[in-house]
């Protein structure tokens, strides 16, 4: 069974965000506004995305 992928794009700056939010965004592999990464759609990544949903845009990735 193939795991689906999610494309995550950082759309807001991390300036004035708490350390926890900065660490979660860094853990997702994002480094600056406009950068995108593709990750697997697993409960761990979904939980991380839920914590910083106000900073990122999430879409289904075409594999």
N, C-alpha and C positions, 0 to 999 in steps of 0.2 A: 504494500500500500504506500503510495507516494504522499508525502506530507506537502500540503500547499504552502505557498510562499507569500509573504507580505512585503510590500515596498513601503518603507518608512522615510519620510522627508521631514527634516527640521524646518519649521516655518517661523519660529520665534526665537529671539536671542535668549541666552542663559544669564545675561546680566540681570542682577537683582533677584535671581532665583535662589532658593535655599540649596545647601550643599547636597542634600538628598536628591533633588531633581537633577542637579548637574551630574551627579554620579550615575543616575539611571540613564540619562541621555548618553553619557560616555560609554556606559555598558552596552548600549544598543549599537555603538559604533559610529555615532554621529559626532562631528567635530565643529561644524559651522552651519549657519543658516543657508538653506538651499541644497545641502548635501543629502543624498539618498543612500540607503542601504537596503538590501534584500535579506530577510531573515525567514526562518521556518515558522510556520503558524503552530506554535506549541503553547501550552499553558504558561510556561515561564516567560516567554516573550510577550504574550498577551497581558500578563500581569504587569510587566514593566511598562508597556505601552499605556495601560490604564492609568498609571501613576503620573504620566507626563502627556496625556492626550491633548492638553491645552497648548503644548509646544510643538506638536508634530502633526503631520497629515499621514493617514494610513490608507493604502489601496491594495487590492489583490495584485500580485505580480504574475505576469505571463511567463510561464516556464517553458 
